[in-house]
């Protein structure tokens, strides 16, 4: 039996609205010990925000964490997969395109996230925490 992304994903990932401030995103990442936030608008996935995106914007020296919004830093194109997708295929795609995560979708709803950390857990034979 092949291992699927649903078997090893982080369930119920922390998400953020596209109109939230970058300051809120930083706090959410710190408080939840995560580096990726699926970005939603009216429950629909519209992008992904990574800690790297935030740091990059800040290094430009023009970021105002209180005023700038997620829209200013998020990546609109995000890699999304179904829960039954084999981990091998997802990991291969992530490696080829240098994606930091895959958002796991079911019936147009975010149900999980599979990150490079989750992939390393698979390699190490360590089970992921079931929810955050």
Secondary structure by P-SEA (a helix, b strand, c coil): cccccccccccccccccccccaaaaaaaaaaaccccccccccccccccccaaaaaaaaaaccccccccccccccccbbbbbcccccaaaaaaaaaaacccbbbbbccccccccccaaaaaaaaacccccccc
